[in-house]
């Protein structure tokens, strides 16, 4: 009987994120930096000129110059260095207004709060988890998950810590997959962790994607890095695997020997080499099967009598 598992059926329904990523309004930081420096220099020059001039007019010029310099410095506070593989989540008085993904020097509203979020590809390797497989056998397994942030707004506001969230969900998904499938399947048509690693890891990736989608994370790939029986049953399971291998090898040898005997009898009959009655055929089949299926080299016996003695 073939067993089909739908791992994602047991994934809890995650709450919808209150926000989705949008592009924040920003301009090139080079122009903003140039204008800010120019305003600061002009304002500083005005302050110096006002002090030199003196009098009411000089005071007014100095005040205007000082205000211009302060405004220029304040506006330059909106400059941000955005490196490749990074983004800036922009908030204005607690409200999300967008994300800056363009790399380089960018300028946004200086009143906003900007939080750096890495969008680079990351690896998370789970510890070697000890769980029971579908047959109840204790096994150890670990996996590595490749992921990156796809929606910076969800990653920032849907969960407290998206890195910790991915780590926890990865451990949970690995445990769930281990409970769904056996280490070694008794039925050839049943999926197992050892024999169907590609199919199982695809299901692991699908389940992980469903679990972390609410956090704006995309799963690139997941792979098992460690898979073994627990030490307390490893020796017993090794004996079982060895016995299964011996049975499979003997079955293959017997199948091949039967084919060779059939071919030998058919060729002897076709070429009329010797006339064999049923008793002689049975004796030849017995001898050939012993020779072909034995695990030791046969010892020749010279028969000086007839076939019936």
N, C-alpha and C positions, 0 to 999 in steps of 0.2 A: 504494500500500500504506500502510495506516495504522500508525503506530508508537506503541505504548503503553509508557510507562516507569513503573516502580514505584520511585520514588526511595528509599523507606524500606527496600527489600530489602537495600541495601548498607550500611545503618546498623549499626555494630558493636553487639553486645549488651553493654549497660552492666551492671556488677555491681549487685546489689540493695543498697539502703541498709540499714545495720545498724539504723537506728531510723526511726520515723515520728513525726510531730508529735502531741503530746498536750497537754492543758490542764494547766498547772501550778496547784497549789493556791495561792490567794492571796485576800487580803481587801482591803476598801476601806482605802486608806491614811489617810483622814481620821480614822477611829477609832483606828488604830494610832498615828498621830502624836499625837493627843490623850492617849492612855494613856501614851505614852512621855514626853511633856512633863510630864504629871501625876506620873509616877513619878520623873522627874528632880527636879522641884520638891520633892516630898515627901522624897526622899533628901537633897537639898541642905539642906532645913530640918532634917532629922534630924541631919545633920553639925553644923550650926550650933548646934542645941539641945544636942547632946552636949558640944560644946566649952564652951558657956556653963555647963552643969551641972557638968562636971568629975567627978572620982572614977571608980570602976570602972563605975558605972551610966552615966555620961555617955560613957565610952569605948565601951561596948557599943552605946549608941544611935548614936554617931558612926560606928562600923564598919558597923552595919546600914544606916544612911542612905547611907554611901558605896557599899556594895555595891548598894543599890537604884538609886542614881544611875548607877553603871556598867552595871548590867543594862539600865536604861532606854535609855542611850545605845547599847548594843550592839544592843538590839532595834530601835531606830530606824534602824540600818544596813540593815535589810531593806526600807526604803522605796525605791520607784522611781517616777520620773516617766516615764510611757509616753505619748508623743505619738501622735496619729492617724497611721496609716500606718507604725507601728513595732511591733515585738514584742521581748520579752525571752526569750532562750533560757536556761533555768535548769539549772544543773548542781550536784550535791551530791557533793563529793569525786570529781569526774571522771565521775560517772554522770548521764546526761541524765534529768531528772525532769519536764520539761514546758516549755511556752511560755506566757508571759503576753501575751495580745493585747488585753485590756481597756485602753482608754486612761484617762488620769488618774493619780492617785496611788494606787499599789497597794503592798501589803506581802506579802513572802514570807519564808521562812526566812532569817535573816541569815547563816547558815553557807554559803549557796549562792553560786555565782558566776553572775552574770547578764551575758549578752552581747547587745548591741543589734543587731537585724537589721531593715533597712528592708524593708517590704512594699509600698512605693509602686511605681507603674508607672514603668518606665525605658525609655530609648531607647538603642540601640546602633547606630551607623552604621559599616559596614565601610569600609575604604579602597577606592579604585578598584583592583580586582584585575585583573591582566592574565592571561587564561587562553585556552585553545583551546576552541572550541565543538565540537559533535558532528561537524562536517565538517572540523575541524582548522584553522579560521580563527581567528587571534588576535583576541580581543575584550577590551573593558574593561567591567566592570560593578561596581556597588556596590549595597548594600541597607541598609535601616534595619529594625531588629528592635525591636518593642515587647514588653516582657516584665515580669514581676514574680515575686517569690518567693511560692510557694503553700504549700510545706512548709518551715518554718524549720529543722526538725531535719535534713532531708536537706541543705539548703543549708549548714548548719553543720558536719556531720560526714561527709557522703558525698564532698565534694571539699575541696581545700585553700582555694580562693578561687573562690566561685561567680560573681563578676563576671568574672574572667578566664576562667573556664570557658565562660561564655556567649559571650564575645567570640571565643574560639578556635573553638568549635563553629559559630558563625555564619559565620566565614570559611570553614571547611571545608565547610559545607553549600552556601554560595554557589558555591564552586569546583566541587563535585560536580554541582550543578544545571546549571552552564554546560557541563560535559563531557557531560551527558546529552542536551542539546537544541541544535539549531542556532540561529544568530542569525536567519537567514531560511531557511524550508523550501523545498526544491525541489518537494515534493509538497504540493498544497493541503490534503490530509487530515492532514498531519503537523504536530505542535505545534512552534512556534518561539518563541524568546524575545521577538521583537519583536511578533509578531502575536497571541500567546496569553499576554499578561502576567498576566491574572487566573488562568488555570489553572496557570501556572508558579509564581506566588507562593503559591497554595494548596498546591502540592506542596512548596514551600520551607518553608512553615509546618509542614506535617506532618512533614517530615524533621527540622526543628529541634526540634519537640516531642519526637520520639523520642530525639534526642541529649541533650537537657537534662533529661529527666524524672527521671533519676537524681539530679540536683542539686536537686530540688524546685522547679524553675522552670517557669512556664507561659508559653507564647508567645501573646501577644494578637494580634499581626499582624506581617506582614513584607511589605515592598514594595521593588521595585527603584527606586533613585534615580538610577542612571546606567547607561546601556547604549549602547555604541557599538563600532564596529569599531576596532581598533588603528590608530594613525596611519599605519603603513607600508602598510596595504592599504585605508585608508578611501577614497582617490580611486578606486581600481579598483572597489571595491564600490559606490561611488556611481554610476559609469558603468553597472554591471550593473543597479542598481535603476532608473536612468533608462531604460535599454533595455527593461527589463521593463514599465515604465509605458507607454512608447510602444507596445510590442506589444499590451498590454492595451487601450489607447485605440483603436488601429487595429482590433483585433478587434471592439470595441464599435461602432465606426463602420460596419464592414462588415456586422455583424449588423443594424444599424438600416437601412442602405441596402438590403439584400436584402428586408427586410420592407416598406419603402416601395415598391420596384419591384414586388413581388408585389401589393401593394394597388392600385398604379396600373394594372397590367395587368388585374387583376380588375375594377376599376371601369370601365375603358374597354370591356371586353368585355361587362359587365353592362348598361351604358347604351347600348351599340351606337353609341359615338361615332365609331369608325373601325374598319374591318376590317383586321386585321393578320395577314399570313401569317407563317410561321416566320422568314423573313429579316428582315421588318420588326420583329418582336418582338426578334430578336437585336440589331438595330441600336439599338432603343430601350433595351433593357437595357444595352447597352454605353455609350450616351450618358449614361443616368441614373446608372450606377455611377461613371463618370468625374466627373460633376458632384457626386455625393453624397460620394464618397470622396476626392476631390482635396483637397490642403491649400492650394490657391490658388483664387482666384475664377475661374470659367470665363469664357472669352471667346466671345461669341456669334458664330456663323458663319452667314451667310444663304445658304441653298441656293437658287439660281435655277433649278436643273434638277429632275429627279425624284429620288426616294429612291434610285434605282439608279445615279445618276451623281454 
